[in-house]
Amino acid sequence: MNVHGTHYRTIWPDPHDPGIINIIDQRLLPHRFEIKPLHSVEDAHRAIREMMVRGAGLIGATAGYGMHLAAMTADDGQIREKLAEAASLLRSARPTAVNLAWAVRRVLAAAEELPTAAAIRQAAFAAASRIADEDAQFCQAIGQHGKQLLLERWEQKGRKTLNVLTHCNAGWLAFVDYGSATAPIYAARDEGIDLHVWVDETRPWNQGARLTCWELEQEKVPHTLITDNAGGHLMQQGLVDLVIVGSDRTTHTGDVANKIGTYLKALAARDNDIPFYVALPSSTFDWNLDNGSEIQIEQRSGEEITKISGLTEDGRMETIAITAASTRARNDGFDITPARLVTALITERGVVPPRAEAIHMLFADQCSSPEHHIR
Ligand SMILES: CSC[C@H]1O[C@H](OP(=O)(O)O)[C@H](O)[C@@H]1O
């Protein structure tokens, strides 16, 4: 469903049947743009687990709609049990992005105590829809707040081309729309800033090479693909003016879990005195965790490293081995960037230093309310 010209909302209920939730199968991008229907919570779990959908915001929205599908398909007399089972199944899909557990708990809280199955179904769908709509609204607001930072840096540079580096894909494909790290880029472009984006390929799943490059191409934003190991070198050459990345889970003290390799970019940025920003909606804060070392890091299959997928010259999608069959690989999906290496957090309510007292002041309504505390 084309919502914003070149943008696509990444998840939406079928306009004729709310029992069908449509997604874009991101495993096929940039070679194929295929919309796939989800009919059950099992479909939603698989879509998250197999990364048909990925990215904190979109994982959360998919989990929310997964709970809706569970309510839709449950027998009246079993609906509460089915919602509880659905919550457990969805939570098992991927551990690091806090948005998943947050969305599941939010739908449960909205629906489970209601007196009838019909009321539960209605409340589950309404809560899932609100999660998705809020995600898009929050990301749009992140764009407006982040735009100011890019504008200031561009003015400092005498309005010469602003070179932004980003890691992985924290674009509109990782959320319901707009994205987190790319939203300020799009908003700054709309203000006429002359900018260029260095895109980390982001091994092993290549979110940067496959998804961010595709997004920026759709948006006609100048960009250049680089290897994950090149970022520090380009910073030393004075070719990077600022770094902006997303987050899958950020502690209330400002430690950031994001795609593997983010920490190395933060170290290089600090060593070269380059601003390092993390863009995130407040649904990505973990109000319970004080220290990033407590965040569970997803371990994915080593085959995502030893094999690679792409398009053959005759147009077939293929997966090939790039190592000997005996090669074993370790595949940590995320790493932790300590708050001390983060210049600022860009949220839907504004730009805030990565310190607990500042974060709590901006989100006083959330950090103290039990409903935002995930367990
Ligand atoms: C902030 S959402 C985008 C975020 O999610 C990515 O991970 P994955 O593609 O494995 O879901 C990566 O950490 C991005 O920064």
The ligand as an SDF file (V2000), in Angstrom:
LIG
                    3D

 15 15  0  0  0  0  0  0  0  0999 V2000
   16.5210    0.2330   14.7920 C   0  0  0  0  0  0  0  0  0  0  0  0
   15.6880   -0.9370   13.8540 S   0  0  0  0  0  0  0  0  0  0  0  0
   16.9160   -1.3290   12.7290 C   0  0  0  0  0  0  0  0  0  0  0  0
   17.9250   -2.1830   13.3910 C   0  0  0  0  0  0  0  0  0  0  0  0
   17.5620   -3.5410   13.2510 O   0  0  0  0  0  0  0  0  0  0  0  0
   18.6110   -4.1900   12.5820 C   0  0  0  0  0  0  0  0  0  0  0  0
   18.7870   -5.5090   12.9610 O   0  0  0  0  0  0  0  0  0  0  0  0
   18.0280   -6.6680   12.1260 P   0  0  0  0  0  0  0  0  0  0  0  0
   18.0740   -6.2750   10.6830 O   0  0  0  0  0  0  0  0  0  0  0  0
   18.8310   -7.8970   12.4540 O   0  0  0  0  0  0  0  0  0  0  0  0
   16.6320   -6.7050   12.6810 O   0  0  0  0  0  0  0  0  0  0  0  0
   19.8160   -3.3630   12.9450 C   0  0  0  0  0  0  0  0  0  0  0  0
   20.2200   -3.5790   14.2700 O   0  0  0  0  0  0  0  0  0  0  0  0
   19.2590   -1.9990   12.7650 C   0  0  0  0  0  0  0  0  0  0  0  0
   19.9760   -0.9690   13.3420 O   0  0  0  0  0  0  0  0  0  0  0  0
  1  2  1  0
  2  3  1  0
  3  4  1  0
  4  5  1  0
  4 14  1  0
  5  6  1  0
  6  7  1  0
  6 12  1  0
  7  8  1  0
  8  9  2  0
  8 10  1  0
  8 11  1  0
 12 13  1  0
 12 14  1  0
 14 15  1  0
M  END
$$$$
